């Protein structure tokens, strides 16, 4: 799967900020319509100058590693792991109809978290799912599954604290592109089974963690496995 816009990863700090601001202006938050038939989950990590990314679409699980163009900086995660994510998504055979990203969408200081960046880049609906908020505040939702409370920042709702399992810490969901907040809540709950995380994200989180801890055979490699 190829991006619809040219990816730019090797940028200076100022240029990175300007690109995020530019991409944020291209975001459209519109109703998703039908539930996605082929969502693609994406997770990434950076460790010791090497970025690792995993993607899962249907029964195709792919993992890629690339040198990180820069260390992780708050609000700039995508620029550390972007080449690895692009390499992983390049291996996905069928074009998905939604990206489910381990990260944030518009719940970001410049309204351009990982899900927004990838959603605009690939021209796909995108949802961010994270363990904790990067910005904003929320009231704790009731302990029942499916309850949620808005994540507010600068007098605007930018996401939701969503309870995906009873009596567990809520996940932070936010729209990235071509979806609404209600879409995000509906899709995340539909993909969540007996665990706190949506099942596709749970699998790519595990794959990414294992790959990032594995001995590095070369400066850059990628592998593909059928789940």
MARVEXSE-527885 format. One record per residue (C-alpha): residue in one letter; x, y, z negated. Coordinates in steps of 0.02 Angstrom, whole numbers, plus 32768, in hexadecimal, padded with zeros to 4 digits. Layout:
N
AXYZ
...
END
This chain:
227
X800080008000
X804A80A68037
X802981527FEC
X7FC781CE8055
X8036825E801E
X80F4825B801D
X813582327F6F
X81B082AA7F1F
X821182637E8C
X82BD82B57E8E
X828983637E57
X82CE83E27DDE
X826C840E7D42
X821E84AA7D8E
X81F584527E31
X81A483C37DCF
X8133843D7D74
X810384917E17
X80DA83EA7E69
X806A83B77DD8
X8010845C7DE2
X7FFB84487E9E
X7FB983967E91
X7F3F83CB7E09
X7EEC84427E85
X7EC883AE7EF8
X7E68834B7E76
X7DAF832B7E94
X7D4982E67E05
X7CB2829C7E5D
X7C4382057E38
X7C9481607E65
X7BF7810D7EA7
X7C0480507EAD
X7C6F7FF67E2C
X7D1C7FCF7E71
X7D2D7F247EC0
X7DEB7F247EC4
X7E357F917E3A
X7EF27F997E2E
X7F3E7FA87D80
X7FE680027D71
X8060800D7CE0
X8112804D7CD9
X81A280667C5F
X824F80B37C5F
X82E080697BFE
X839A80937C07
X838980EB7CAD
X832480617D01
X826B80717D28
X81FB7FD77D2C
X814C7FD27D74
X80C87F4B7D80
X80287F4C7DE7
X7F987ED17DEF
X7F117ECC7E75
X7EA27E327E79
X7F147D9C7E64
X7FB07DF77EA1
X80287E2D7E18
X80C57E8A7E4D
X81587ED07DED
X81DE7F4A7E29
X82767F9B7DDB
X82CE80367E18
X834E80B17DD1
X82F181397D74
X830E81E27DC9
X830C82377D1E
X82F1820C7C67
X8244820F7C1E
X820682BA7BE9
X815C82DC7B99
X80DE83057C21
X815982CF7CA8
X814F82127C9A
X812381F67D50
X81C882407D8B
X822981BF7D27
X81C781297D66
X818181647E0D
X81F981057E80
X81D880617E25
X811B807C7E2E
X812580A57EE7
X818D80087F05
X81107F9D7EA6
X80797FE57F00
X80D27FCE7FA5
X80C87F117F85
X800B7F127F6A
X7FC37EBE8005
X7F107EFD8000
X7EE27FB27FE5
X7E867FBF7F3D
X7DF0802D7F22
X7E2980727E79
X7EC9808A7E15
X7EC280637D5A
X7F5E80B27D11
X7FB4809F7C6A
X7FBF81597C48
X7F5681F67C56
X7EF1824B7CDD
X7EC083017CC5
X7EDB82F07C08
X7F87833A7C25
X7FD383E77C06
X7FCF840C7CC1
X7F37839D7CE6
X7FA983277D45
X7FD382897CE5
X800781E57D33
X7F5781B67D6D
X7F3B82607DBC
X7FE582607E11
X7FCB81B27E5B
X7F1481CE7E83
X7F3A82687EEB
X7FD7821A7F38
X7F7B817D7F72
X7ED281CE7F92
X7E7A81567F1B
X7E0781637E86
X7E7581587DEC
X7E5881447D31
X7ED481607CA5
X7ED080F27C0B
X7F4581147B7A
X7F6180E37AC6
X7F6881967A84
X7F3F82437AC7
X7FC582B27B11
X7F5E834F7AF3
X7EBB837E7AA0
X7E5483427A0D
X7DC182CE79F4
X7D4D8294796B
X7D5581DC7942
X7CCD817B799D
X7C5F8100793E
X7CAC80547928
X7C377FFE79A4
X7C787FC87A4E
X7C4C80447AD7
X7C3F80DD7A68
X7CA881747A94
X7CCB82287A6A
X7D0B82B17AE0
X7DC282E07AE2
X7DC3839D7AE1
X7E4F84127B15
X7E4284CE7B33
X7D8484C97B23
X7D7584427BA7
X7D5383887BA5
X7DE783347BF8
X7DC982807BC1
X7D7C82107B3F
X7DAC81A97AA8
X7D5781057AD4
X7D3B80727A5F
X7D567FD77AC9
X7D527F5D7A37
X7CF77F6B7991
X7D5E7FAD7900
X7DFA7FCD7969
X7E51806F7995
X7E0180C37A2C
X7E5880D17AD3
X7E6D81787B28
X7E2081797BD6
X7E2482097C50
X7DF782227D07
X7E89822E7D7F
X7E38824B7E28
X7D9582267E83
X7D3B81EC7DE5
X7CD982397D57
X7CF2821D7C9E
X7C5581B27C9B
X7CA081487D26
X7D3D81327CBE
X7CDC80F47C27
X7C72807E7C90
X7D0580327CEE
X7D74801D7C56
X7CEA7FC67BF4
X7CC07F557C87
X7D767F197C8E
X7D8A7F027BD3
X7D687E537B93
X7D9F7E117AEA
X7E357E847AD3
X7E447F3F7AB5
X7E957F647B5D
X7E407F477C06
X7E7A7E9C7C41
X7ED77ED97CDE
X7F357F5D7C7A
X7F5C7EDE7BF3
X7FAE7E6D7C74
X80187EF57CC5
X804D7F387C1B
X808E7E8C7BEF
X80E27E737C98
X81347F1D7C90
X81727F017BDF
X81BE7E587C09
X82107E977CA9
X82597F317C55
X82AA7EC47BD0
X82F07E447C4B
X83A97E477C7B
X83C67EBB7D0C
X84067E587DA2
X84257EF17E0D
X840A7FAC7E0C
X83637F907E62
X82FB7EF77E82
X82487EC47E95
X81EA7E217E89
X813D7DE57EB3
X80D97D5B7E5F
X802B7D187E7D
X7FC57D1A7DDC
END
